[in-house]
Amino acid sequence: MDIMDQRRLAWLSRTDGTVVLGKGSFRAAAKPPTSGVAFFKRSFSEKNSHLPWQIPESFERISVSDFYEKYGSTTALAVDWESPDAVPFSVVFQEIMACIQQGTIEKTVPVVTERGRVAESPSENIMAAMAAQGAPLHSYGWVSPDSGFAGATPELLVSMSGLCLKTMALAGTARLEDESVFNVDEKEIREHEYVAQTLVAKLQDLGTLQRQNRKVLRLGSIVHFLTDISVGLDRHQDPEDLIRRLHPTPALGPLPRTEQTLSMLADWRERLFCPAEFGAPFGVWDEGKFEAVIAIRGLWWEGNNLALPAGCGIIEPSRLVNEWRELRLKREAVKTFLI
């Protein structure tokens, strides 16, 4: 594979098993085109970006298997990782717990970023690693020869086709070997219910809503709680309006979601050197169908420098050591993509 002659590549694997791939130069626009493809890209903190749509010079729709055959063949990426310092996170953790005790917030999601270096630009290797990931993960990326971000996320923010809307609550994390106790862990269940109940409240006025039973999603060495939610829409919804309504959910953002709590989270993310797009919506518009995922379980890079962020949901029962372990567990899961 050689992407060095491409100015940029963007892709997203969708729930129907296809990948939309954009190539060449991209034109920023305020709205998606009436026909064709556009990628939705913005930072985590942006709410009203004037030009969030990126229209590629050319695009194609291919199967997940064909995407892997075309871009997934390369060698493993050797990274010299530097373990993150626990002290800055512990300071933020104590500030968050103080806010919880004061009643300012019920839940928020700080992010810790691990740094690494490689011998040469990792764009091709990272793209290949993410192209190898299949369902229930959604491979995504925004890649140039020397910088970009890419990942394989389990979290679907929204899928809208006609008057059918689907989303999910994905929150609560444990090691696979701890699944039996995870199923009855009050803290993990409460964290998940914050997300599920918030999504239901934000969507129930749009049509006929169905919430499925909570279940366990197994992803290699880790497990999450998952609740699928669908809505039969009363009328067509603008994709940007949906994103503003839903993002950030309590899975990645604060509860309650106010200007104050969002500003506090933005400060904590900045102090812990979180990449701007981590946890942001990343989507694709394709002939009236729209899907967007949450950009987690990924890598960000510039030149030879890599960043591997991971977040953890903090609520009143949270404990520093447990959250630090969860952050490491999530980062190690991403590192397995590179083997």
C-alpha positions as CSV (number, residue, x, y, z in Angstrom):
1,M,0.0,0.0,0.0
2,D,1.2,3.5,-0.8
3,I,-0.7,6.5,0.4
4,M,2.1,9.0,0.0
5,D,0.7,10.2,-3.3
6,Q,-2.6,10.9,-1.8
7,R,-3.2,14.3,-0.2
8,R,-5.6,12.8,2.3
9,L,-7.6,9.7,3.0
10,A,-10.8,9.5,5.2
11,W,-12.9,6.5,5.9
12,L,-15.6,5.0,8.1
13,S,-16.9,1.5,8.3
14,R,-20.7,1.4,8.7
15,T,-23.2,-0.9,10.3
16,D,-24.1,-2.4,7.0
17,G,-20.6,-3.9,6.5
18,T,-19.4,-1.3,3.9
19,V,-16.7,1.3,4.1
20,V,-17.0,4.7,2.7
21,L,-13.5,5.9,1.6
22,G,-12.7,9.5,0.5
23,K,-9.5,10.4,-1.3
24,G,-7.5,13.4,-2.5
25,S,-8.2,17.0,-1.6
26,F,-11.2,17.8,0.7
27,R,-13.4,20.8,0.4
28,A,-14.9,22.2,3.7
29,A,-18.6,23.0,3.5
30,A,-21.4,24.2,5.8
31,K,-23.8,21.5,4.6
32,P,-23.5,18.1,3.0
33,P,-24.1,17.8,-0.8
34,T,-27.5,16.8,-2.1
35,S,-25.8,13.8,-3.7
36,G,-22.6,12.0,-3.1
37,V,-20.5,11.8,0.1
38,A,-19.3,14.1,2.8
39,F,-17.4,13.4,6.0
40,F,-18.5,15.1,9.3
41,K,-15.4,16.1,11.3
42,R,-15.0,18.5,14.2
43,S,-13.3,18.7,17.6
44,F,-14.8,17.4,20.9
45,S,-15.6,20.8,22.2
46,E,-17.0,22.4,19.0
47,K,-20.8,22.8,19.0
48,N,-21.5,25.1,16.1
49,S,-18.7,24.6,13.6
50,H,-19.4,26.7,10.5
51,L,-17.7,24.2,8.1
52,P,-18.0,20.7,9.6
53,W,-18.5,18.8,6.3
54,Q,-15.5,17.6,4.4
55,I,-16.3,16.7,0.7
56,P,-13.7,14.5,-0.9
57,E,-12.3,14.9,-4.4
58,S,-13.3,11.3,-5.0
59,F,-14.9,8.5,-3.0
60,E,-15.7,4.8,-3.2
61,R,-17.9,2.3,-1.3
62,I,-16.3,-1.0,-0.7
63,S,-16.8,-4.0,1.7
64,V,-14.9,-4.3,4.9
65,S,-13.1,-7.3,3.5
66,D,-12.1,-5.4,0.3
67,F,-11.0,-2.5,2.5
68,Y,-8.7,-4.8,4.4
69,E,-7.4,-6.5,1.3
70,K,-6.5,-3.0,-0.2
71,Y,-5.1,-1.3,2.9
72,G,-4.5,-3.8,5.6
73,S,-1.3,-5.5,4.6
74,T,1.8,-4.1,6.3
75,T,4.2,-4.9,9.1
76,A,3.5,-4.4,12.8
77,L,4.3,-1.0,14.2
78,A,7.1,-0.8,16.8
79,V,6.5,2.0,19.3
80,D,8.7,3.3,22.1
81,W,5.9,4.1,24.7
82,E,6.4,6.4,27.6
83,S,4.1,5.6,30.6
84,P,1.9,8.5,31.6
85,D,2.5,10.3,34.9
86,A,-0.2,9.5,37.4
87,V,0.2,12.8,39.3
88,P,-1.6,15.2,36.9
89,F,-4.5,12.7,36.7
90,S,-4.7,12.4,40.5
91,V,-5.0,16.2,40.8
92,V,-7.8,16.3,38.2
93,F,-9.5,13.3,39.9
94,Q,-9.5,15.1,43.3
95,E,-10.9,18.2,41.7
96,I,-13.7,16.2,40.0
97,M,-14.6,14.4,43.3
98,A,-14.8,17.8,45.0
99,C,-17.2,19.0,42.3
100,I,-19.3,15.9,42.8
101,Q,-19.4,16.4,46.5
102,Q,-20.5,20.0,46.0
103,G,-23.3,18.9,43.6
104,T,-21.9,20.7,40.6
105,I,-21.6,17.4,38.6
106,E,-22.8,13.8,38.9
107,K,-20.4,12.4,36.3
108,T,-17.6,13.5,34.0
109,V,-14.9,11.8,31.8
110,P,-11.3,13.0,32.0
111,V,-8.8,11.6,29.5
112,V,-5.2,10.5,30.0
113,T,-2.9,10.3,27.0
114,E,0.1,8.0,26.7
115,R,2.9,9.2,24.3
116,G,5.1,7.2,22.0
117,R,7.6,7.5,19.3
118,V,8.3,5.5,16.1
119,A,11.2,5.4,13.7
120,E,9.3,6.8,10.7
121,S,5.9,8.2,9.8
122,P,3.3,5.6,11.0
123,S,0.4,6.6,8.7
124,E,0.4,3.5,6.6
125,N,0.9,1.1,9.6
126,I,-1.9,2.7,11.6
127,M,-4.3,2.7,8.7
128,A,-3.5,-1.0,8.1
129,A,-4.0,-1.8,11.8
130,M,-7.4,-0.2,11.8
131,A,-8.5,-1.7,8.5
132,A,-8.0,-5.1,10.0
133,Q,-10.6,-4.5,12.7
134,G,-14.1,-5.8,12.0
135,A,-17.6,-5.7,13.6
136,P,-18.6,-4.8,16.2
137,L,-15.9,-2.2,15.8
138,H,-16.2,0.6,13.3
139,S,-12.9,1.5,11.7
140,Y,-12.4,5.2,11.1
141,G,-9.7,7.6,10.0
142,W,-8.5,11.0,8.8
143,V,-5.0,10.4,7.5
144,S,-2.3,12.4,5.6
145,P,1.2,11.1,4.9
146,D,2.6,12.7,8.1
147,S,-0.3,13.2,10.5
148,G,-3.8,12.2,11.4
149,F,-5.9,10.1,13.6
150,A,-7.5,6.6,13.2
151,G,-9.1,4.0,15.3
152,A,-11.6,1.2,15.7
153,T,-14.5,2.3,17.9
154,P,-17.4,0.2,19.3
155,E,-19.5,3.3,20.0
156,L,-22.1,4.4,17.4
157,L,-23.4,7.9,18.1
158,V,-26.2,7.8,15.5
159,S,-27.3,6.0,12.4
160,M,-30.1,7.5,10.4
161,S,-31.6,6.1,7.3
162,G,-35.0,7.5,6.3
163,L,-37.1,7.7,9.4
164,C,-35.1,5.0,11.3
165,L,-32.7,6.2,13.9
166,K,-30.4,4.0,16.0
167,T,-27.9,4.8,18.8
168,M,-26.5,3.1,21.8
169,A,-25.4,3.6,25.4
170,L,-21.9,2.2,25.9
171,A,-20.5,2.7,29.3
172,G,-19.1,0.6,32.1
173,T,-15.8,-1.3,31.6
174,A,-14.1,-4.3,33.1
175,R,-11.6,-7.0,32.3
176,L,-13.0,-10.0,30.5
177,E,-12.1,-12.3,33.4
178,D,-14.1,-10.1,35.7
179,E,-17.3,-10.3,33.7
180,S,-19.3,-12.2,36.3
181,V,-18.8,-9.6,39.0
182,F,-19.0,-6.8,36.5
183,N,-22.6,-7.9,35.8
184,V,-23.6,-7.0,39.4
185,D,-21.2,-4.1,40.0
186,E,-23.4,-1.2,41.3
187,K,-20.9,1.5,40.3
188,E,-20.6,0.2,36.7
189,I,-24.4,-0.3,36.4
190,R,-25.0,3.2,37.7
191,E,-22.5,4.7,35.3
192,H,-24.1,2.9,32.4
193,E,-27.6,4.0,33.4
194,Y,-26.6,7.7,33.5
195,V,-25.8,7.3,29.7
196,A,-28.8,5.2,28.8
197,Q,-31.4,7.3,30.6
198,T,-29.9,10.6,29.2
199,L,-30.2,9.3,25.6
200,V,-33.8,8.2,26.2
201,A,-34.7,11.6,27.6
202,K,-33.1,13.4,24.6
203,L,-34.7,11.3,21.9
204,Q,-38.2,10.4,23.2
205,D,-39.8,13.5,21.7
206,L,-38.6,12.6,18.2
207,G,-40.9,9.6,17.6
208,T,-41.5,6.1,18.8
209,L,-38.6,5.0,21.0
210,Q,-37.5,1.5,21.9
211,R,-34.9,0.7,24.5
212,Q,-33.4,-2.8,24.5
213,N,-32.3,-4.6,27.7
214,R,-28.8,-3.9,28.9
215,K,-26.3,-6.5,27.8
216,V,-22.5,-7.2,27.9
217,L,-20.4,-6.4,24.8
218,R,-17.1,-8.4,24.8
219,L,-14.2,-6.8,23.0
220,G,-11.1,-8.9,23.3
221,S,-9.7,-8.4,26.8
222,I,-12.4,-6.0,28.0
223,V,-16.1,-5.9,28.4
224,H,-18.6,-3.0,28.4
225,F,-22.3,-2.6,29.1
226,L,-24.3,-1.9,26.0
227,T,-27.9,-0.8,25.6
228,D,-29.3,-0.4,22.0
229,I,-31.8,2.4,21.4
230,S,-33.9,2.9,18.3
231,V,-36.5,5.6,17.3
232,G,-39.1,5.6,14.5
233,L,-38.9,9.2,13.7
234,D,-42.0,11.4,13.2
235,R,-40.1,13.4,10.6
236,H,-36.6,13.6,9.0
237,Q,-34.0,15.1,11.2
238,D,-31.0,17.3,10.3
239,P,-27.8,15.3,11.1
240,E,-26.1,18.3,12.7
241,D,-29.1,18.9,14.9
242,L,-29.0,15.3,16.1
243,I,-25.3,15.6,16.9
244,R,-25.9,18.8,18.9
245,R,-28.7,17.0,20.7
246,L,-26.7,13.9,21.6
247,H,-23.1,14.9,21.8
248,P,-21.4,14.6,24.2
249,T,-23.4,11.9,25.9
250,P,-22.5,11.1,29.5
251,A,-20.3,8.3,28.2
252,L,-17.8,11.0,27.1
253,G,-19.1,14.2,28.7
254,P,-20.4,15.7,31.9
255,L,-23.7,15.1,33.6
256,P,-25.5,17.5,33.8
257,R,-24.4,18.9,30.5
258,T,-24.2,22.7,30.9
259,E,-21.9,25.4,29.7
260,Q,-20.2,25.3,33.1
261,T,-19.6,21.6,33.2
262,L,-18.5,21.5,29.6
263,S,-16.0,24.3,30.3
264,M,-14.7,22.4,33.3
265,L,-14.2,19.2,31.2
266,A,-12.5,21.2,28.4
267,D,-10.0,22.5,31.0
268,W,-9.3,19.0,32.4
269,R,-8.8,17.6,28.9
270,E,-6.4,20.4,28.0
271,R,-4.4,20.0,31.2
272,L,-4.1,16.2,30.5
273,F,-3.0,16.8,26.9
274,C,-6.0,15.2,25.3
275,P,-6.2,15.4,21.4
276,A,-8.9,17.7,20.3
277,E,-10.8,15.1,18.3
278,F,-10.7,12.3,20.9
279,G,-14.3,11.5,21.8
280,A,-15.6,13.7,19.0
281,P,-18.3,12.7,16.5
282,F,-16.9,11.5,13.2
283,G,-19.3,10.6,10.5
284,V,-20.2,10.2,6.9
285,W,-23.2,11.4,4.8
286,D,-24.0,9.2,1.8
287,E,-26.9,10.0,-0.4
288,G,-29.2,10.9,2.5
289,K,-28.0,8.2,4.9
290,F,-25.9,9.4,7.9
291,E,-23.8,7.5,10.4
292,A,-21.5,8.9,13.0
293,V,-19.3,7.2,15.6
294,I,-17.5,8.4,18.6
295,A,-13.7,8.7,17.9
296,I,-12.3,6.5,20.7
297,R,-10.0,3.5,20.8
298,G,-7.6,5.2,18.4
299,L,-4.2,6.8,17.8
300,W,-3.3,10.4,17.0
301,W,0.1,11.3,15.4
302,E,2.2,14.0,13.9
303,G,5.5,13.1,12.3
304,N,7.0,10.3,14.5
305,N,5.1,11.2,17.6
306,L,2.1,9.2,18.7
307,A,-0.7,9.9,21.2
308,L,-2.9,7.2,22.7
309,P,-5.8,8.7,24.8
310,A,-8.3,6.9,26.9
311,G,-11.1,8.2,29.2
312,C,-12.8,7.0,32.3
313,G,-16.2,7.9,33.7
314,I,-15.9,9.3,37.2
315,I,-18.9,9.2,39.6
316,E,-19.3,9.4,43.4
317,P,-18.2,5.7,44.1
318,S,-15.2,6.0,41.8
319,R,-11.7,5.3,43.3
320,L,-8.4,6.7,41.9
321,V,-6.6,3.4,41.7
322,N,-9.5,1.6,39.9
323,E,-9.9,4.4,37.4
324,W,-6.1,4.5,36.7
325,R,-6.2,0.7,36.1
326,E,-9.2,1.1,33.7
327,L,-7.4,3.8,31.7
328,R,-4.4,1.4,31.3
329,L,-6.7,-1.5,30.3
330,K,-8.3,0.7,27.5
331,R,-4.9,1.8,26.2
332,E,-3.5,-1.7,26.1
333,A,-6.6,-2.8,24.1
334,V,-5.7,-0.3,21.4
335,K,-2.1,-1.4,21.4
336,T,-3.2,-4.9,20.5
337,F,-4.3,-3.4,17.1
338,L,-0.7,-2.7,16.2
339,I,0.6,-6.2,16.7
